[in-house]
Amino acid sequence: MRLFIAITLESAIKDRLCTMAKALAESSLSGSFTRRENMHLTLVFIGETTRLSAVKAAVDSVVAPPFSLMIGGIGRFRRNDGDIWWTGVRKDPTLLDVYRQLRASLTERGFRIDEKEYTPHLTLGRRIRLRPDFDRAAFASRIPVLEMPVHKISLMKSEFVGGRVSYTELYAKALG
């Protein structure tokens, strides 16, 4: 199974993100935009594994109170085949602590976790090539700051279903 640990998003947040992705698509020459049902905040990407019980144990080891996600702004990761565009997530101390706990617990259990600095973000689209007249500042000014309470973390499975990527929650742990 291809697994990752994430924070799932409320419907209202997904709706606002879809509005942002649609506006970005209207300013693009090409790209693949995140479908509503796939919007989430990745905490840790695990990849292919059959060790489901070890991943669940790592999720269960997290001790943290509920907290709020603050979402806003626009950013991108440059890629040769088109950029990944996203909206940011404030580096809340509890969010970062949850990430560190997960990373440490998974590493202790023998998983190899990416060592890059954690940049919390919500992907709007991939392989995006924008029109030459795209005004990043004007676009960014239209993005509202959103807030969402977080009460759980989720173990997710990624798979291709009907030619599309689909994410399924396999397990969840309540915070607090």
C-alpha angles and dihedrals in degrees: 000000000000105000141183136167117235150159111248117219133235118249094249091054091048089051092053092046090051089053089053092047091049091051090049090049090053088057094047135092091204143346147122113258126207113258116233094245091054098053112119142129111256114219099176130358111215103174127199115000142141091203097099095150092053091052091048089051090053090051090048091052093066115108113190140128123244112274141175129261114220109204128190150108129056132262143160143211109219116234132174093235094048132303132279109235121199146163116241133245120212113247094246112190092235092048090051091047091052089050092049093048092050093046093049094045094048092046090051088054092054101261119140108228125190111262097209117120111274111252107184110213143146112234114230096178148340135223089021121172110187128213113261091246094057110135106207094187092052091047092048091050090061094055112101124216107249130196128200131177116235117212102159146021121224137213106221134196120212119205142151113255119176091348094306134098111254129187123209127187108233099175140359136198122204117229121229 
